[in-house]
């Protein structure tokens, strides 16, 4: 619902609270007024009797779409070349493939031509299921990570990819006299861009989950290249929400340690004291638990 609240001119607001009641939907709030806009980082939220904690911040949009329903922007791309039913999109993408064909296509995808042509590969890491959107139009049920697309059918009318990209921009850059090193940096930055969604993901092609060891590394690249702290914060909160008493983060004791390291790195590069304040209880609890698992020599044991 949309409401307008009139405030007297020069009214000083020290604190304002909204009670939100939702059914089957997470609560969300959008305030456009500059003085108390929800784009500010000092907003907090709590559920009933829980403690106040920092609110998640998502991009505001003119369409008034709730943040949990806001999808990343899509760029419609066509193959740059095709030969013998092998289509090359020119770069690695993550998105939905659409194919116009009178009969249901049979497809395979890959980062390389060899992988895309290996139709007998039994260890495929992605679902290639196609759904019929309308007469003669087929679309992958889930987004795929790929560069090359192989289609067994020969009667193809059109192929496109709705490529998904997190709305961010390059804030850092690297270049040197060695073109190979420059290209390696660009490829690395682009790979991280493909892994930026609600969280910083490990491997856009495989599990597409946040892992703390990979997060500790990718947050460094993110800090210098995109400077997107919110993705890191969400990932840290989601990974550490349940603590480590019952089960280590990502199911591995090393990754519980990496979560602590990633918290330290996050503060070093993004200086988010509010996050540290809210998460310190969990961090301290994790440190105590890890300490209790050390042997007499101070080595951490499984």
C-alpha positions as CSV (number, residue, x, y, z in Angstrom):
1,X,0.0,0.0,0.0
2,X,1.1,3.6,-0.6
3,X,0.7,6.3,2.0
4,X,1.7,10.0,2.2
5,X,2.7,11.5,5.5
6,X,2.8,15.3,5.8
7,X,5.4,16.7,8.2
8,X,5.6,20.3,9.3
9,X,8.4,22.2,7.7
10,X,11.8,22.0,9.6
11,X,10.5,19.1,11.7
12,X,13.4,17.3,13.3
13,X,13.0,13.5,13.4
14,X,15.2,11.6,15.9
15,X,13.4,8.3,15.5
16,X,10.5,7.0,13.5
17,X,9.0,3.5,13.7
18,X,6.7,1.6,11.3
19,X,4.7,-1.5,12.3
20,X,4.3,-3.7,9.2
21,X,2.0,-6.7,9.1
22,X,2.3,-9.0,6.1
23,X,1.0,-12.4,5.2
24,X,3.1,-14.8,3.2
25,X,5.4,-12.0,2.2
26,X,8.5,-10.6,3.9
27,X,8.1,-7.0,5.2
28,X,9.5,-4.2,3.0
29,X,9.4,-0.4,3.3
30,X,10.2,2.3,0.7
31,X,10.4,6.0,1.8
32,X,11.4,8.5,-0.9
33,X,11.7,11.6,1.3
34,X,15.4,12.6,1.3
35,X,15.5,13.2,5.1
36,X,14.4,9.7,6.0
37,X,14.8,7.8,2.8
38,X,15.1,4.0,3.1
39,X,18.3,4.3,1.0
40,X,20.0,5.4,4.3
41,X,22.1,2.8,6.0
42,X,20.9,3.4,9.6
43,X,17.5,1.7,9.2
44,X,16.9,-1.3,11.5
45,X,14.2,-3.9,11.7
46,X,13.0,-6.7,14.1
47,X,10.4,-9.4,14.0
48,X,8.1,-9.4,17.0
49,X,10.2,-10.1,20.1
50,X,13.6,-10.4,18.3
51,X,16.4,-7.9,18.7
52,X,16.7,-4.9,16.4
53,X,19.2,-5.4,13.6
54,X,20.4,-3.7,10.5
55,X,17.8,-3.8,7.7
56,X,18.8,-5.3,4.3
57,X,19.1,-2.6,1.7
58,X,18.1,-3.3,-1.9
59,X,18.0,-0.9,-4.8
60,X,14.9,1.3,-4.9
61,X,13.0,1.4,-8.1
62,X,10.4,3.6,-9.8
63,X,8.1,0.6,-10.5
64,X,7.5,0.2,-6.8
65,X,8.4,-3.5,-7.0
66,X,9.0,-5.1,-3.6
67,X,12.7,-5.8,-3.2
68,X,12.3,-9.6,-2.9
69,X,10.5,-9.6,-6.2
70,X,12.9,-7.3,-8.0
71,X,14.9,-9.3,-10.6
72,X,18.4,-8.4,-11.9
73,X,18.3,-6.5,-15.2
74,X,18.3,-8.6,-18.4
75,X,20.1,-7.9,-21.6
76,X,18.8,-9.8,-24.7
77,X,21.7,-11.1,-26.7
78,X,22.1,-13.1,-29.9
79,X,24.9,-15.5,-30.9
80,X,27.9,-13.8,-32.6
81,X,28.5,-16.7,-34.9
82,X,27.2,-20.2,-35.7
83,X,28.6,-23.2,-37.5
84,X,27.2,-26.7,-37.7
85,X,24.6,-26.0,-35.1
86,X,27.2,-24.7,-32.6
87,X,26.4,-21.1,-31.5
88,X,29.0,-18.8,-30.0
89,X,27.7,-15.9,-27.9
90,X,31.2,-14.4,-27.8
91,X,31.5,-14.3,-24.0
92,X,30.5,-16.2,-20.9
93,X,26.9,-15.5,-19.9
94,X,24.4,-16.4,-17.2
95,X,20.8,-16.4,-18.5
96,X,17.8,-18.0,-20.0
97,X,18.1,-19.4,-23.6
98,X,15.1,-19.0,-25.9
99,X,14.8,-21.0,-29.1
100,X,12.2,-20.7,-31.9
101,X,11.7,-24.1,-33.4
102,X,8.7,-26.1,-34.6
103,X,10.0,-29.2,-32.8
104,X,11.4,-29.3,-29.3
105,X,15.1,-28.7,-29.4
106,X,17.8,-30.8,-27.8
107,X,20.6,-28.7,-26.4
108,X,23.9,-28.8,-24.7
109,X,26.0,-25.9,-23.4
110,X,29.6,-25.3,-22.4
111,X,32.3,-22.8,-21.6
112,X,34.3,-24.3,-24.5
113,X,33.3,-25.7,-27.9
114,X,34.5,-29.2,-26.8
115,X,32.2,-29.1,-23.7
116,X,29.2,-27.9,-25.7
117,X,29.7,-30.7,-28.3
118,X,30.1,-33.4,-25.7
119,X,26.4,-34.4,-25.8
120,X,27.1,-37.7,-24.2
121,X,28.6,-36.1,-21.0
122,X,26.9,-37.8,-18.1
123,X,28.4,-35.5,-15.4
124,X,26.5,-32.4,-16.6
125,X,26.4,-29.7,-14.0
126,X,23.3,-27.8,-15.1
127,X,19.7,-28.6,-16.0
128,X,19.1,-28.3,-19.7
129,X,15.3,-28.7,-19.4
130,X,13.2,-26.7,-21.8
131,X,9.7,-25.5,-21.4
132,X,7.2,-24.6,-24.1
133,X,6.4,-20.9,-23.6
134,X,4.1,-20.6,-26.7
135,X,3.7,-22.3,-30.1
136,X,7.2,-22.8,-31.5
137,X,9.0,-21.0,-28.6
138,X,11.1,-23.0,-26.1
139,X,12.9,-21.6,-23.1
140,X,15.3,-23.1,-20.5
141,X,13.5,-23.7,-17.2
142,X,16.5,-22.2,-15.3
143,X,19.2,-19.8,-16.3
144,X,22.4,-21.4,-17.6
145,X,26.1,-20.4,-17.4
146,X,27.7,-20.9,-20.8
147,X,29.3,-19.3,-23.9
148,X,28.7,-22.0,-26.5
149,X,25.3,-23.6,-27.3
150,X,24.9,-26.7,-29.4
151,X,21.5,-27.6,-30.8
152,X,20.8,-31.0,-32.3
153,X,17.9,-29.8,-34.3
154,X,18.7,-28.2,-37.6
155,X,15.4,-26.3,-38.2
156,X,16.1,-23.3,-35.9
157,X,14.3,-20.0,-36.6
158,X,15.9,-17.9,-33.9
159,X,18.0,-18.1,-30.7
160,X,18.4,-15.5,-28.0
161,X,19.7,-15.3,-24.4
162,X,18.2,-13.2,-21.7
163,X,21.5,-12.5,-20.0
164,X,21.2,-11.6,-16.3
165,X,23.6,-9.0,-14.8
166,X,23.7,-7.5,-11.3
167,X,23.3,-3.7,-11.5
168,X,26.8,-2.6,-10.7
169,X,29.6,-0.7,-12.4
170,X,33.4,-1.1,-12.5
171,X,34.8,1.3,-9.9
172,X,38.4,0.0,-10.2
173,X,40.6,-0.9,-13.1
174,X,44.0,-2.4,-14.0
175,X,46.1,-2.1,-17.1
176,X,49.8,-2.6,-17.8
177,X,52.1,-2.9,-20.8
178,X,51.6,-6.7,-20.8
179,X,48.3,-7.3,-22.6
180,X,48.0,-10.8,-21.3
181,X,48.0,-9.6,-17.6
182,X,45.5,-6.9,-18.5
183,X,43.2,-9.4,-20.1
184,X,43.6,-11.8,-17.1
185,X,42.5,-9.0,-14.8
186,X,39.5,-8.2,-16.9
187,X,38.5,-11.8,-17.2
188,X,38.7,-12.2,-13.5
189,X,36.6,-9.1,-12.8
190,X,34.0,-10.2,-15.3
191,X,33.9,-13.6,-13.7
192,X,33.1,-12.0,-10.3
193,X,30.5,-9.9,-12.0
194,X,28.7,-13.1,-13.2
195,X,28.8,-14.4,-9.6
196,X,27.1,-11.2,-8.1
197,X,23.5,-11.7,-7.3
198,X,21.6,-11.6,-4.0
199,X,24.9,-13.0,-2.6
200,X,28.5,-13.4,-3.8
201,X,28.3,-16.9,-5.2
202,X,30.9,-19.5,-5.8
203,X,30.8,-20.8,-9.3
204,X,28.0,-19.5,-11.5
205,X,28.1,-22.7,-13.4
206,X,27.8,-25.2,-10.6
207,X,26.2,-25.0,-7.1
208,X,25.7,-21.2,-7.1
209,X,26.0,-21.0,-3.4
210,X,27.9,-18.7,-1.0
211,X,31.0,-20.4,0.5
212,X,33.1,-18.6,3.1
213,X,36.5,-19.6,1.8
214,X,35.7,-18.3,-1.7
215,X,33.9,-15.3,-0.1
216,X,37.1,-14.3,1.7
217,X,38.9,-14.1,-1.6
218,X,36.1,-12.6,-3.8
219,X,35.3,-9.8,-1.3
220,X,38.8,-8.5,-1.8
221,X,38.3,-8.4,-5.6
222,X,34.9,-6.9,-5.0
223,X,36.3,-4.1,-2.8
224,X,38.8,-3.0,-5.4
225,X,36.7,-3.6,-8.5
226,X,33.0,-3.0,-7.7
227,X,32.9,-1.8,-4.1
228,X,29.6,-3.5,-3.3
229,X,29.6,-4.1,0.4
230,X,25.9,-5.1,0.6
231,X,26.5,-8.4,-1.2
232,X,29.3,-9.3,1.2
233,X,27.2,-8.4,4.2
234,X,24.2,-10.5,3.1
235,X,26.5,-13.4,2.4
236,X,28.2,-13.2,5.8
237,X,24.9,-12.9,7.6
238,X,23.3,-15.8,5.7
239,X,26.2,-18.1,6.2
240,X,26.6,-17.4,9.9
241,X,23.0,-17.1,10.9
242,X,22.7,-20.5,12.6
243,X,26.1,-20.4,14.3
244,X,28.5,-23.4,14.3
245,X,27.6,-25.3,17.5
246,X,25.5,-27.9,15.7
247,X,27.3,-27.8,12.3
248,X,30.2,-26.0,10.8
249,X,29.6,-23.4,8.1
250,X,29.3,-25.1,4.8
251,X,29.7,-28.3,6.7
252,X,33.5,-27.9,7.0
253,X,35.5,-26.7,10.0
254,X,38.0,-24.8,7.8
255,X,35.0,-22.8,6.4
256,X,34.0,-21.8,9.9
257,X,37.5,-20.3,10.3
258,X,37.2,-18.7,6.9
259,X,33.9,-17.0,8.1
260,X,35.9,-15.3,10.9
261,X,38.6,-14.3,8.4
262,X,36.0,-13.0,6.0
263,X,34.4,-10.9,8.8
264,X,37.8,-9.4,9.5
265,X,38.5,-8.7,5.8
266,X,35.0,-7.1,5.5
267,X,35.8,-4.6,8.2
268,X,39.2,-3.9,6.8
269,X,37.9,-3.0,3.4
270,X,34.4,-1.7,4.1
271,X,34.6,-0.4,7.7
272,X,31.0,-1.5,8.5
273,X,30.9,-0.9,12.3
274,X,27.1,-1.3,12.4
275,X,27.3,-4.8,10.9
276,X,30.1,-5.7,13.4
277,X,27.9,-4.5,16.3
278,X,25.0,-6.6,15.3
279,X,27.1,-9.7,14.4
280,X,29.6,-9.6,17.2
281,X,27.6,-12.0,19.4
282,X,27.7,-14.6,16.7
283,X,31.4,-13.9,15.9
284,X,32.4,-14.2,19.6
285,X,30.3,-17.4,20.0
286,X,32.0,-18.9,16.9
287,X,35.5,-18.0,18.2
288,X,34.8,-19.6,21.6
289,X,33.5,-22.7,19.9
290,X,36.6,-23.0,17.7
291,X,38.8,-22.4,20.7
292,X,37.2,-25.2,22.6
293,X,38.1,-27.6,19.8
294,X,41.8,-26.9,20.0
295,X,44.2,-29.5,21.4
296,X,46.8,-28.8,24.2
297,X,49.2,-27.4,21.6
298,X,46.6,-24.9,20.3
299,X,46.0,-26.7,17.0
300,X,42.4,-26.8,15.8
301,X,41.1,-30.4,15.4
302,X,38.1,-31.9,13.7
